Amino acid sequence: MSFDYDLFVIGGGSGGVRAARIASGEYGAKVGLAEESRMGGTCVIRGCVPKKLMVFASAFPDAIEEAQAYGWDVQAGAFDWTRFRTRLEAELDRLEGAYRNTLTNAGVTIHDERAVIVDAHRVRLASGQEVTAKHILVATGGWPFVPDIPGKELAITSNEMFHLPALPKRALVVGGGYIASEFACILHGLGVKVSQFYRGAQILRGFDEEARGHVANAMRARGIDIHCGTDVMRLEKTASGIRAVATDGTEREFDLVLYATGRRPNTTGLGLEGLGLTLGRHGEIPVDRFSQTAVPSVYAVGDVTGRINLTPVAIREGHAFADTVFGAKPTAFDHGLVASAVFTQPELGSVGLSEEAAREQEPIEVYATAFRPMKTLFAGKQDRVLMKLIVSQATRKVLGCHIVAAEAGELIQLAAVAIGMGATKEDFDRTVAVHPTMAEELVTMRKPTRTA
Ligand code: NDP
């Protein structure tokens, strides 16, 4: 049977674009790709990229304060949200264009419309046109989830954060994960009075407990009003804002309520059930190690599979799919040791096992140090950095590394190389310190803080 395409990709985000580009550009497959929104997906259009630019914008008041302590005669002045947003929009337009060019240059045919699956080899575009493909790759990502509370329509999600007409004076952030904690810090840095409600006992569930505590303490010390064990029962419109009625009995008013209570796979109405696929509890598409679904011609990568919701993971999954299906190199991406960073202020960089997970697995040594780094100490600030290594007693391998510090995202990338290679504590110790840096502490911690 002949098909219109060798591969049809649904979704032009990180995973779909990589798969399409490699399948077409490197392996010569005939590839079509449909995207109903803007090319680039969550990461480029409404996630990592605009978020990181907002992180940069929000860090300047701190930098200016430090500059004053270092002898500079500078004043912060006012933050012009509209000026920033205009530049942000221009940058996203540029990036979207770059993604589009990359695909076109690789020979991919772009369809700027929604596509749904009709059968194992056929998709229907919004225009009504049907196309056939030997393989279909679903890379439709995820979408913010807002729990069904009264007044939920008064809240916004991270999708809307980049388009605010103006910055609020008082904001409530609901949730305790990556997005909630990052936006609490961003808004605070931009001069907004921020409260964060999280239903659990400590924000950033899943990360090393000591590191979570360190980030939460630092956020509170900066003036973010974090309430753990607190959730919103309902939101009500008032004459002057939005009233949040909380489970702790309080009622407080805000100008903006941001819900960052997780994301759900974008599978509604895609036609997957018609294929006979049983989706997961939150709509995620079950796949095997090679990202293949139970229907052999249909694959899925990225957030829509609910494995690890990170752009670089989607990219690796998309690349591995193209290598497997079109490059005759069966490749299963290893989800085992994925480093990540939470861009709070200070940042949290993490790779490998938390202390809690490691000690469930085997006897460990914990090396941890918290100290005031030179740069901010000089400026009279109380900020503390945390450097932490979890070491296997039996093999001496470093099982986990957790850093809370400015630029921890940059630092953890390098630690991830060593840990991925199986470095032992002695390998770390043999490495001569780079002085004076914060990261030198990672190679100079002589005695374990504790064993477990
Ligand atoms: P997360 O899963 O990280 O966090 C969701 C938060 O919302 C948790 O604190 C969760 O609480 C809480 N929550 C979930 N449901 C409810 C509910 N019904 N009522 C109240 N609270 C609720 O999701 P995010 O939205 O922050 O981010 C989505 C994903 O995007 C992340 O998992 C991450 O993989 C990715 N991401 C990565 C970033 C990075 O690498 N820097 C940045 C942003 C996103 P509980 O802990 O109790 O479940």
Residues whose N, C-alpha, C, O or C-beta is under 5 A from the ligand:
A	BS01	NDP	P147 G175 G176 G177 Y178 I179 A180 R199 G200 R205 A260 T261 G262 R263 N309 L310 S340 A341 V342 F343
